[in-house]
């Protein structure tokens, strides 16, 4: 009986496209973004908004769709921007940066991205340590008020262009 239920559940789950297809889609998106940047730089904010929204939609789904998701995303963006700024500031100039440190930059940036991902998981710690005990009180209030005030507008922004999902009733 359990085996039949497992097989039925596997059929109901959406199958992920193959890795090569997904990689090709991302490369195509990056190429489109690059072409847009060269041909029409004024289109970059709209394209960046689309990329950010799809990235944030994934974070929202994986991290639970609440204040923790928002805090994780904001912390990760802050840490990545800080890392990028530090890397650019440590180079002698843009030309030197592009010539000699490009490969080293990407490898170091990739490693630091994993570190930043781990640090972003602990984002509530940053808030609590910000101004004890007010940071802890503020964090508690944020967890109480977020579902009441901000969750619906964020979900509307993230999922407003998708048709509503209708769940099938189990037999």
RAVEN-V496013 format. One record per residue. N is the residue number from 1. RES is the residue in one small letter. PSI is psi in whole degrees, -180 to 180 (none if undefined). OMEGA is omega in whole degrees, 0 to 359 (* if undefined). NEAR is the number of other C-alpha atoms within 12 Angstrom. Layout:
n/res/psi/omega/near
N/RES/PSI/OMEGA/NEAR
N/RES/PSI/OMEGA/NEAR
//
This chain:
n/res/psi/omega/near
1/x/-45/179/7
2/x/-37/180/8
3/x/-41/179/9
4/x/-40/180/10
5/x/-40/179/13
6/x/-44/180/12
7/x/-40/180/12
8/x/-42/179/14
9/x/-37/179/14
10/x/-38/180/13
11/x/-34/181/11
12/x/-30/180/13
13/x/144/176/10
14/x/139/177/8
15/x/138/178/10
16/x/140/174/10
17/x/157/180/11
18/x/156/182/10
19/x/-42/180/11
20/x/-40/179/11
21/x/-46/180/12
22/x/-42/179/13
23/x/-42/177/13
24/x/-39/179/14
25/x/-42/180/15
26/x/-40/177/16
27/x/-40/177/14
28/x/-43/178/14
29/x/-42/179/18
30/x/-39/177/17
31/x/-42/178/15
32/x/-42/178/20
33/x/-44/180/25
34/x/-44/178/18
35/x/-41/178/16
36/x/-37/180/19
37/x/-36/182/18
38/x/-46/185/13
39/x/-42/184/12
40/x/84/182/15
41/x/-23/180/15
42/x/-13/179/13
43/x/-7/183/18
44/x/-44/180/20
45/x/-41/180/16
46/x/-41/179/16
47/x/-43/179/23
48/x/-38/178/22
49/x/-42/179/17
50/x/-43/179/19
51/x/-44/180/20
52/x/-44/182/21
53/x/-42/178/24
54/x/-38/177/19
55/x/-46/182/20
56/x/-32/177/31
57/x/-40/178/28
58/x/-45/179/20
59/x/-44/180/28
60/x/-45/182/28
61/x/-44/184/19
62/x/-37/185/16
63/x/7/171/19
64/x/-8/174/17
65/x/48/179/26
66/x/-156/181/30
67/x/-36/179/32
68/x/-40/179/32
69/x/-45/181/31
70/x/-45/179/34
71/x/-41/178/31
72/x/-49/183/33
73/x/-46/181/34
74/x/-41/179/27
75/x/-43/180/28
76/x/-43/179/30
77/x/-44/180/24
78/x/-45/181/20
79/x/-40/179/26
80/x/-43/179/27
81/x/-40/178/18
82/x/-42/179/18
83/x/-46/180/25
84/x/-43/179/22
85/x/-41/178/15
86/x/-41/180/16
87/x/-44/180/25
88/x/-37/180/22
89/x/-29/182/15
90/x/-14/178/15
91/x/157/182/20
92/x/-29/180/14
93/x/171/181/14
94/x/-43/179/15
95/x/-47/178/12
96/x/-41/179/15
97/x/-48/182/19
98/x/-37/183/17
99/x/-56/193/14
100/x/-25/189/15
101/x/8/186/21
102/x/-52/180/18
103/x/-45/179/13
104/x/-39/179/17
105/x/-48/183/26
106/x/-39/179/19
107/x/-43/179/14
108/x/-40/180/20
109/x/-38/179/26
110/x/-44/179/17
111/x/-45/180/16
112/x/-26/175/25
113/x/-39/176/25
114/x/-41/177/18
115/x/-44/179/18
116/x/-36/178/28
117/x/-43/177/24
118/x/-41/179/18
119/x/-33/180/24
120/x/-27/176/30
121/x/-30/184/24
122/x/27/184/22
123/x/-33/178/29
124/x/-29/179/27
125/x/-39/179/20
126/x/-39/181/21
127/x/-44/181/25
128/x/-40/182/19
129/x/-11/183/17
130/x/-51/180/16
131/x/82/182/14
132/x/145/348/14
133/x/0/184/13
134/x/-30/177/15
135/x/-44/179/19
136/x/-40/179/19
137/x/-44/178/18
138/x/-40/178/21
139/x/-43/177/26
140/x/-44/177/18
141/x/-38/179/17
142/x/-42/179/25
143/x/-29/178/22
144/x/-43/186/17
145/x/-25/183/16
146/x/-50/180/23
147/x/-28/182/19
148/x/-35/188/15
149/x/-38/190/16
150/x/-21/187/19
151/x/-47/182/25
152/x/-44/177/18
153/x/-38/179/15
154/x/-44/178/23
155/x/-37/178/24
156/x/-42/178/16
157/x/-41/183/20
158/x/-42/189/25
159/x/14/183/22
160/x/-27/182/15
161/x/-2/181/12
162/x/145/175/12
163/x/151/180/8
164/x/144/180/9
165/x/127/178/8
166/x/118/181/7
167/x/138/178/7
168/x/144/177/7
169/x/139/180/5
170/x/144/181/8
171/x/none/*/5
//
